[in-house]
Amino acid sequence: MATSIFFTETRDFKLIKSQVLSQEDSYLVYVYADTSNVKIPKELIKELPVYGNSLIWVDTADYDSTDIANHMILMIGQYVNSEEEITFYIASRSAKMTKTIYFLRNLGIPVELITSTALIPETKGGKKRKTRKSAPVDEAGEPIKKRKPGRPKKSESTDVTNETDKPEKKKRGRKPGSKKTKEPKVAKMRKPRTEKVITDDEVNAKLDLYPNIDWNTKEVLRFLFKKQKVARPKLEVKLNDTIKEITNESELVAEQIINQMKEMGLLEIGISGRLKYQD
């Protein structure tokens, strides 16, 4: 049995609403919602019992557009090797998901992009189209032209006024010699932004707090402590690859170092492998 998997933010859920409700086979919908400022459409709230367990909510309070795209790619990657037939859809009105679609297709993963409800067949309800009324005709069968609202044309006007009787129009504009001169704006000098430099003494002071760690773990922590938190790997997958490059060790050793950092209270792993450094 074929399965359809949809990915959409709450604001774009209406793009796939009718298509999801008409699904005869099984389906899943990953709905990305910012819990700190979530606005779930009222029609979606009323129909939540209809979807049952087919909606999977993903909290995007700490996500940007890149994080959402990475989560979609990660989820699709988990389903690719499934034995059942799966069709993937991404619903988004903006063009920010276009690169994600190209990336997945270049990997040989067919993903459809839904950008408009016009591409989806409506299966329920819908507005009735107004029937077009026929134009009125006269006795000879000729259509009667409706008079457009507004002032009549000169040829239709019955009152003829002399050009001499027309009031003289005042010319708009400034009087000669009254032109204002604009003073040139002086650009304000901005202070150059200086980034804080982490010294070797600061790095060594942090490392001295953990005297019982092995050489590999010490080199990984040295690499991380030299960088600001915003410049460090943000996902567990990225940190795993970074550790393997630093230590030239296997995947197993990288996982052990990550687990050791968690036990030391230096690292927290959130939803979808997002990292939060605690040092």
LOPA-180817 format. One record per residue: x, y, z of N, C-alpha, C in turn. Coordinates in steps of 0.05 Angstrom, whole numbers, plus 32768, in hexadecimal, padded with zeros to 4 digits. Example, Ala and Ser with C-alpha at 12.3 -4.5 7.8 and 13.67 -1.06 7.14 Angstrom:
2
8108 7F8E 809C 80F6 7FA6 809C 8108 7FBE 809C
8101 7FD3 808E 8111 7FEB 808F 8102 8001 809D
***
This chain:
279
8011 7FE8 8000 8000 8000 8000 8012 8019 8000
800C 802C 7FEE 801C 8044 7FEC 8017 8057 8003
802B 8065 800B 8029 8079 8021 8032 8094 8017
8023 80A9 801F 802A 80C4 8018 8033 80D2 8031
804A 80E0 8030 8055 80EF 8046 8058 810D 803E
804A 811E 804E 804A 813B 8047 805A 814A 805D
8066 8160 8054 8075 8172 8066 806A 818E 8061
8061 819C 8077 8056 81B7 8073 8057 81C6 808D
8058 81E0 808B 8055 81F2 80A3 8037 81F7 80A7
802F 8200 80BF 8013 8203 80C5 8006 8217 80B2
8014 822C 80AA 8009 8241 8099 8003 8236 807C
8011 8221 8074 800E 8215 805A 7FFE 81FB 805A
7FF2 81F4 8071 7FE4 81DB 8073 7FCC 81DA 805F
7FBF 81F1 805A 7FA8 81F2 8049 7FAE 81E9 802C
7FC8 81EA 8024 7FD0 81E1 8009 7FCA 81C3 8005
7FCC 81B4 801B 7FC9 8197 8018 7FB1 818C 8027
7FA1 819E 8032 7F8A 8195 8042 7F78 8182 8033
7F6E 818B 801C 7F5B 817A 800C 7F68 8161 8002
7F82 8162 7FFB 7F90 814A 7FF1 7F93 8135 8007
7F99 813F 801F 7F9D 812C 8035 7F83 811F 803D
7F6D 812E 803D 7F53 8123 8045 7F49 810F 8031
7F53 8111 8018 7F49 80FE 8003 7F5B 80E6 8000
7F70 80E3 8011 7F82 80CD 8010 7F74 80B3 8016
7F75 809F 8004 7F6A 8085 8009 7F7F 8073 8016
7F98 8077 8010 7FAE 8068 801D 7FB7 8076 8036
7FCA 806A 8044 7FD5 8076 805C 7FE6 808E 8055
7FE7 80A1 8068 7FF7 80BA 8064 8000 80C4 807F
8015 80D5 807E 801F 80E3 8095 8024 8100 808D
8020 8113 80A0 8024 812F 809B 8036 813A 80B1
804E 8143 80AA 805F 8151 80BE 8058 816E 80BD
804D 8178 80D3 8044 8194 80D5 8058 81A3 80E7
8065 81B8 80DB 8079 81C7 80EA 806B 81DF 80F6
806C 81E1 8111 805E 81F6 8120 8071 8202 8135
8071 821D 8136 8080 822B 814A 806F 822D 8163
8075 821E 8178 8065 821D 8190 8065 8237 819F
8079 8248 819B 807B 8261 81A9 8068 8276 819D
8061 8273 8184 804F 8286 8176 803E 8277 8162
8031 8261 816A 8024 8250 8157 8008 825B 8151
8000 825A 8138 7FE5 8262 8130 7FDA 824C 811E
7FCD 8239 812B 7FC2 8222 811C 7FA7 822B 8110
7FA3 8227 80F6 7F89 822F 80E9 7F72 8222 80F8
7F5C 8232 80FA 7F44 8228 8109 7F38 820F 80FB
7F38 820F 80E0 7F2D 81F8 80D3 7F3D 81DE 80D8
7F57 81E2 80DD 7F68 81CA 80E3 7F62 81C0 80FF
7F5D 81D3 8112 7F57 81CB 812E 7F3C 81BB 812E
7F28 81C5 811F 7F0E 81B7 811F 7F10 819B 8113
7F23 8197 8100 7F24 817E 80F2 7F3A 816B 80FC
7F47 8172 8113 7F5C 8161 811D 7F53 8144 8121
7F3B 813F 812C 7F33 8123 812F 7F32 8113 8114
7F2E 8122 80FE 7F2D 8114 80E4 7F48 8109 80DC
7F5D 8117 80E3 7F78 810E 80DC 7F83 80F9 80EE
7F78 80F6 8106 7F82 80E1 8118 7F9F 80E4 811E
7FAE 80CE 811C 7FCB 80CE 8122 7FDC 80D4 8109
7FD0 80DE 80F4 7FDF 80E3 80DC 7FEE 80FD 80DC
7FE9 810E 80F0 7FF8 8127 80F2 800F 8124 8106
8027 812B 80FE 803F 812B 810F 8048 8148 8113
8046 8152 812B 804D 816E 8130 806B 8171 8137
8078 8184 812A 8094 8189 812E 8097 81A6 8139
80A2 81A8 8151 80A6 81C2 815E 80BD 81D1 8151
80B7 81E9 8146 80CC 81F9 8138 80D2 8213 8147
80CE 8212 8161 80D3 822B 8171 80F0 8235 816E
8103 8222 816C 811F 822A 8169 812A 8225 814D
8118 8222 8139 8120 821B 811E 8120 8234 810C
8132 8234 80F9 8130 8247 80E3 8129 8237 80CA
8127 8244 80B2 811F 8236 809A 8133 821F 8093
814D 8224 8098 8161 820F 8092 815D 81F6 80A4
8156 81FB 80BE 8152 81E5 80D0 8139 81D4 80C7
8124 81E2 80BE 810C 81D4 80B5 8112 81C3 809D
8122 81CE 808A 8129 81BF 8072 813B 81A7 8079
814D 81AA 808C 815E 8194 8095 814D 817E 80A2
8139 8186 80B1 8128 8172 80BE 8118 8162 80A9
810E 8170 8095 8100 8162 807F 8112 814D 8072
812B 8156 806B 813D 8144 805E 8144 812C 8070
8147 8131 808A 814D 811B 809D 8136 8107 809E
811D 8111 80A0 8106 8100 80A1 8102 80EF 8087
8105 80FD 8070 8103 80EF 8057 8118 80D9 8054
8130 80DF 805E 8146 80CC 805D 8140 80B3 806D
8130 80B5 8082 8129 809E 8093 8115 808C 8085
8105 8097 8072 80F1 8088 8065 80FA 807C 804A
8111 8086 8040 8119 807F 8025 811C 8061 8021
8128 8053 8034 812E 8037 8032 8116 8025 803A
80FF 8031 803E 80E8 8021 8045 80DF 800F 802E
80D4 7FF7 8034 80CC 7FE5 8020 80B2 7FED 8012
80A1 7FFC 8020 8088 8005 8014 808D 801D 8002
807A 8021 7FF0 807C 8038 7FDD 8073 8052 7FEB
8084 8066 7FEB 807F 807F 7FF9 8082 8096 7FE5
806F 80A9 7FE6 8070 80C1 7FD6 8073 80D9 7FE9
8087 80EA 7FE4 808C 8101 7FF5 8082 811B 7FE8
8076 812C 7FF9 806D 8146 7FF0 8076 815C 8004
807E 8173 7FFA 8084 818A 800B 8072 81A1 8002
8061 81AB 8015 804F 81C1 800F 8059 81DB 801A
805E 81EF 8008 8068 8208 8011 8063 821D 7FFC
8058 8235 8003 8053 824A 7FF0 806D 8259 7FE9
8080 8259 7FFB 8099 8268 7FF5 80AC 8257 7FE5
80C0 8264 7FDA 80D3 8256 7FC9 80EB 824B 7FD9
80EA 824E 7FF4 8101 8246 8004 8106 8228 8004
80F1 8218 7FFD 80F4 81FB 7FFC 80FE 81F0 7FE1
8101 8202 7FCE 810A 81F9 7FB3 8125 81EB 7FB4
8138 81F7 7FC3 8152 81EB 7FC5 8151 81CF 7FD1
813F 81CC 7FE5 813C 81B2 7FF2 8131 819D 7FDE
811E 81A5 7FCE 8113 8193 7FB9 8129 818B 7FA6
8139 819E 7F9C 814F 8197 7F89 8163 8185 7F96
8169 818A 7FAF 817D 817A 7FBD 8174 815D 7FBF
815A 8159 7FC7 8150 813D 7FC9 814E 8130 7FAE
8145 813E 7F9A 8143 8132 7F7F 815E 812B 7F74
8173 813B 7F7A 818E 8134 7F71 8198 811A 7F7E
818D 8114 7F95 8194 80FB 7FA3 8183 80E3 7F99
8171 80E9 7F86 8161 80D4 7F7B 8147 80CF 7F8B
8140 80E2 7F9C 8127 80DF 7FAC 8112 80F1 7FA0
80FD 80E6 7F94 80E8 80F7 7F88 80D7 8104 7F9D
80D6 811F 7F9D 80C6 812E 7FB0 80B6 8143 7FA0
809C 8144 7FA6 808B 8158 7F98 8087 8171 7FA9
8088 8188 7F9C 8084 81A1 7FAA 8068 81AC 7FA4
8058 81B0 7FB9 803D 81BB 7FB6 803E 81D8 7FBE
8038 81EA 7FAB 8039 8207 7FB1 801E 8215 7FAE
800A 8206 7FA4 7FF0 8213 7FA0 7FDA 81FE 7FA2
7FC3 8207 7FAD 7FAC 81F4 7FAF 7FA0 81EE 7F94
7FA8 81FE 7F80 7F9D 81F9 7F65 7FA7 81DF 7F59
7FBD 81D5 7F63 7FC8 81BC 7F5A 7FBC 81A4 7F67
7FAB 81A8 7F7B 7F9F 8192 7F8A 7F81 8190 7F83
7F76 8179 7F7B 7F5A 8176 7F75 7F49 8179 7F8E
7F36 818A 7F8E 7F23 818D 7FA4 7F10 8176 7FA4
7F0C 8169 7FBC 7EFB 8152 7FBD 7EE2 8157 7FCF
7EE4 816D 7FDF 7ECD 8173 7FF1 7EC5 818F 7FEE
7EAA 8194 7FEF 7E9F 81AF 7FEF 7EA8 81C0 7FD8
7EB0 81D8 7FDF 7EB8 81EB 7FCA 7EA2 81FF 7FC4
7EAA 8216 7FBA 7E96 822A 7FB4 7E89 8225 7F99
7E70 822A 7F97 7E61 8227 7F7E 7E68 823F 7F6C
7E6B 8239 7F52 7E71 824E 7F3F 7E57 825C 7F38
7E59 8277 7F37 7E42 8287 7F30 7E3A 8283 7F13
7E21 8280 7F0E 7E17 827E 7EF2 7E17 829A 7EE5
7E22 829B 7ECD 7E24 82B5 7EC0 7E09 82BC 7EB4
7DFF 82D4 7EBB 7DE5 82DE 7EB1 7DE9 82E8 7E94
7DD4 82E2 7E84 7DD5 82EC 7E69 7DD0 830A 7E68
7DDC 8317 7E55 7DD9 8334 7E52 7DBD 833B 7E48
7DB1 8351 7E52 7D96 835A 7E49 7D97 8363 7E2C
7D81 835E 7E1D 7D7F 8366 7E01 7D67 8377 7DFD
7D67 8386 7DE6 7D50 8397 7DE0 7D3C 8388 7DCE
7D28 8396 7DC4 7D14 8389 7DB3 7D1F 837C 7D9A
7D35 8389 7D8F 7D41 837E 7D77 7D54 8367 7D7C
7D57 8361 7D95 7D69 834B 7D9C 7D86 8353 7DA0
7D8C 836E 7D9F 7DA6 8378 7DA2 7DAC 837B 7DC0
7DC4 8375 7DC9 7DCB 8378 7DE6 7DCA 8396 7DEE
7DBF 839B 7E05 7DBD 83B7 7E0F 7DD7 83BD 7E1E
7DE4 83D2 7E16 7DFD 83DA 7E23 7DF7 83E9 7E3C
7E04 83E0 7E52 7E00 83EE 7E6B 7E11 8407 7E6C
7E05 841B 7E78 7E14 8434 7E7A 7E27 8433 7E91
7E40 8439 7E8C 7E55 8438 7EA0 7E51 844F 7EB4
7E55 8449 7ECE 7E52 845F 7EE2 7E68 8474 7EDF
7E62 848C 7EE8 7E75 84A2 7EE6 7E6B 84B9 7ED4
7E7C 84CB 7ECF 7E75 84E2 7EBF 7E71 84DB 7EA2
7E5D 84E6 7E94 7E59 84DF 7E78 7E6F 84EC 7E67
7E73 84E0 7E4F 7E86 84EC 7E3D 7E7C 8507 7E32
7E8E 8516 7E26 7E87 8531 7E1C 7E71 852F 7E08
7E72 851A 7DF7 7E5E 8517 7DE2 7E42 8511 7DED
7E41 8504 7E06 7E27 84FC 7E12 7E1C 8513 7E23
7E2C 8526 7E2A 7E23 853B 7E3C 7E11 854E 7E2D
7DFB 8556 7E3A 7DE7 8568 7E2D 7DEE 8585 7E33
7DFC 858A 7E49 7E03 85A5 7E50 7E1E 85AC 7E44
7E1D 85C1 7E33 7E35 85C9 7E25 7E3E 85E3 7E32
7E57 85E4 7E3B 7E61 85FC 7E48 7E77 8608 7E36
7E78 8622 7E36 7E8D 8630 7E27 7EA8 862D 7E35
7EBC 862C 7E25 7ED7 862A 7E31 7EDE 8642 7E42
7ED2 8659 7E3B 7ED8 8671 7E4A 7ECC 8671 7E65
7EB6 8660 7E69 7EA8 865F 7E82 7EB6 864C 7E96
7EC9 863C 7E8C 7ED6 8629 7E9E 7EE8 8638 7EB1
7EE8 862F 7ECA 7EFA 863C 7EDE 7F17 8637 7ED7
7F27 864B 7EDC 7F44 8648 7ED6 7F51 8636 7EEB
7F5E 8622 7EE1 7F6B 860F 7EF3 7F85 861B 7EFD
7F89 8616 7F17 7FA2 861F 7F24 7FB8 860B 7F1F
7FCF 8615 7F18 7FE5 8604 7F13 7FF1 85FB 7F2E
7FF6 85E1 7F2E 8002 85D6 7F46 8020 85D8 7F46
802C 85D8 7F5D 8049 85D8 7F5E 8053 85EF 7F70
806C 85F0 7F73 8078 8604 7F84 807D 861E 7F74
807E 8633 7F82 8084 864D 7F75 80A2 864D 7F6E
80A9 865A 7F59 80C5 865C 7F51 80D5 866A 7F67
80EC 865E 7F6C 80FE 866A 7F80 80F9 865F 7F9C
80E4 864E 7F9F 80DE 8643 7FBA 80E8 8626 7FBD
80F9 861D 7FAC 8103 8602 7FAD 8114 85FD 7FC6
810D 85E9 7FD5 811C 85E3 7FED 8135 85D2 7FE6
814A 85D8 7FF4 8163 85C9 7FF0 8166 85B5 8007
816A 859D 7FFF 816D 8588 8013 818A 8587 801E
818C 8585 8037 81A7 8583 8043 81B1 8567 8040
81CA 8564 8038 81D5 8549 8035 81D6 853A 8050
81CE 8521 804F 81CF 8511 8068 81EB 8507 806D
81F2 8509 8086 820D 8500 808E 820A 84E3 8098
8218 84D1 808B 8216 84B5 8093 8224 84B1 80AE
8216 84A3 80C0 8221 849D 80DA 8235 8486 80D9
824B 8489 80E6 825F 8474 80E7 8257 845F 80FB
8256 8446 80F1 824F 8430 8103 8269 8424 810E
8266 841C 8127 827D 840F 8133 8281 83F3 8128
829A 83EC 8121 829E 83D1 8116 8298 83BC 812B
828B 83A6 8121 8284 8391 8133 829C 837F 8139
82A2 837C 8153 82B9 836C 815B 82AF 8352 8168
82B9 833C 815E 82B1 8322 8169 82C5 831B 817F
82BA 830F 8194 82CA 8307 81AB 82DD 82F0 81A3
82F6 82F4 81AA 830A 82E0 81A3 830F 82CF 81BC
830D 82B5 81B9 8311 82A2 81CF 832F 829B 81D0
833C 82A1 81E6 8358 829C 81E9 835E 827F 81F0
8378 8278 81EC 8380 825D 81F4 837E 8258 8212
8383 826E 8222 8381 826B 823F 8365 8264 8247
8351 8271 823A 8335 826B 8240 832E 824E 8239
8338 8245 8222 8333 8229 821A 833F 8216 822E
8359 821B 8235 8366 8209 8248 8359 8209 8263
834E 8220 826C 8340 8221 8285 8328 820F 8285
831A 820F 826F 8302 81FD 826D 830B 81E0 826D
8321 81DA 825E 832A 81BE 825D 8333 81B4 8278
833E 81C6 8288 8348 81BD 82A3 8331 81B4 82B5
8318 81BB 82AE 8302 81B2 82BE 82FC 8194 82B9
8307 8189 82A4 8302 816D 829D 831C 815E 829B
832A 8158 82B1 8345 814C 82AF 8345 812E 82A8
832E 8120 82AB 832E 8103 82A7 8325 80FA 828B
8323 810C 8278 831A 8105 825D 8332 80FB 824C
832C 80EA 8238 8341 80DF 8227 834A 80F4 8213
835F 80ED 8203 836B 8100 81F0 8357 8109 81DB
8347 80F5 81CF 8334 80FC 81BA 831F 810F 81C4
8314 810A 81DB 82FF 811C 81E6 830B 8138 81EC
8324 8138 81F5 8331 8152 81FC 8335 8162 81E2
833D 8156 81CC 8341 8165 81B3 8326 816F 81A8
8311 815F 81AB 82F7 8167 81A1 82ED 817F 81B1
82F0 817E 81CC 82E8 8195 81DD 82F9 81AE 81D7
8313 81AA 81D2 8324 81C0 81CB 831A 81CE 81B2
8312 81BE 819E 8308 81C9 8185 82EE 81D9 818A
82DC 81CF 819A 82C3 81DC 819F 82C6 81F5 81B0
82D7 81F3 81C5 82DB 820A 81D7 82E7 8222 81C9
82F6 821D 81B3 8303 8233 81A5 82EE 8243 8194
82D6 8238 8191 82C2 8245 8180 82AB 824F 8191
829F 8265 8187 8286 826E 8194 8270 8259 818F
825C 8259 81A1 8247 8244 819F 8238 8246 8184
8235 825E 817A 8226 8261 8161 8236 8256 8149
8251 8253 814C 8261 8249 8136 8266 822B 8138
825C 821E 814C 8260 8201 8150 824B 81F2 8140
8250 81D8 813B 823C 81C7 812D 8221 81C8 813B
820B 81CB 812C 81F1 81CE 8138 81E1 81B4 8139
81E9 81A0 812A 81DB 8187 8129 81EE 8170 8131
81E2 815B 813C 81F2 8145 8146 8201 8138 812F
81F5 8137 8117 8203 812B 8100 821C 813B 80F9
821A 8156 80FA 8231 8166 80F3 8247 8163 8108
823F 8162 8122 8253 815E 8137 8261 8143 8134
8251 812F 812D 825C 8114 8129 8272 8114 8114
826C 8122 80FD 8280 8123 80E7 8299 8134 80F0
8294 8149 80FF 82AB 8159 8108 82BD 814A 811B
82B2 8139 812D 82C2 8129 813F 82D3 8115 8130
82C7 8109 811B 82D6 80F5 810B 82ED 8102 80FD
82EA 811B 80F4 8300 812A 80E6 8316 8131 80FA
830F 8138 8113 8323 8140 8127 8333 8128 8131
8325 8112 8136 8331 80FB 8143 833B 80E5 8130
8331 80E6 8116 8336 80D1 8103 832E 80B6 810D
8318 80B6 811D 830D 809D 8128 82F3 8096 811A
82E7 807F 8122 82D0 8075 8115 82B6 8082 8120
82A0 807A 8114 8285 8085 811C 827F 807E 8139
8288 8066 8142 8282 805D 815D 8290 806F 8171
82AA 8076 816C 82B8 8087 817E 82AB 80A3 8180
82A2 80AD 8169 8295 80C8 8168 827C 80C7 8179
826C 80B2 8178 8254 80AF 8188 825A 80AE 81A6
8270 809F 81AD 8278 809D 81C9 8280 80B9 81D4
828E 80C9 81C4 8296 80E3 81CD 827E 80F5 81D1
826A 80F3 81BF 8252 8103 81C2 8243 80FB 81DB
8241 80E1 81E0 8233 80D8 81F8 8242 80E1 8211
825D 80E1 8210 826D 80EA 8227 8268 8108 822D
8265 8118 8217 8260 8134 821B 8244 8138 8227
8231 8128 8220 8217 8129 822C 8218 8123 824A
8227 810E 8251 822A 8107 826D 8238 811C 827E
824B 812A 8271 8259 8140 827E 8249 8159 8280
8231 815A 8275 8220 8171 8276 8228 8187 8263
8238 8181 824F 8241 8195 823B 822F 8197 8223
821D 8184 8220 820E 8182 8207 81F2 8178 820C
81DE 8183 81FF 81C3 8179 81FE 81BA 8176 81E1
81AC 8160 81DC 81A3 815A 81C1 8184 815C 81C0
817A 816E 81B0 815D 8173 81AF 8150 8164 8198
8139 816F 818F 812A 8162 8179 813A 8163 815F
8139 814D 8150 8147 814A 8137 8165 814E 8139
8171 8148 8150 818D 8149 8153 8199 8165 8156
8189 8178 815E 8193 8193 8161 81A2 8195 817B
81BA 81A2 817A 81CC 81A2 8191 81C9 81BC 81A1
81CD 81BA 81BB 81CE 81D1 81CD 81E6 81CD 81E0
81F9 81E0 81DD 8212 81DE 81ED 820D 81EB 8208
8218 81DE 821E 8213 81E7 8239 822C 81F2 8246
8243 81F4 8238 825B 81FD 8246 825B 821C 8249
***
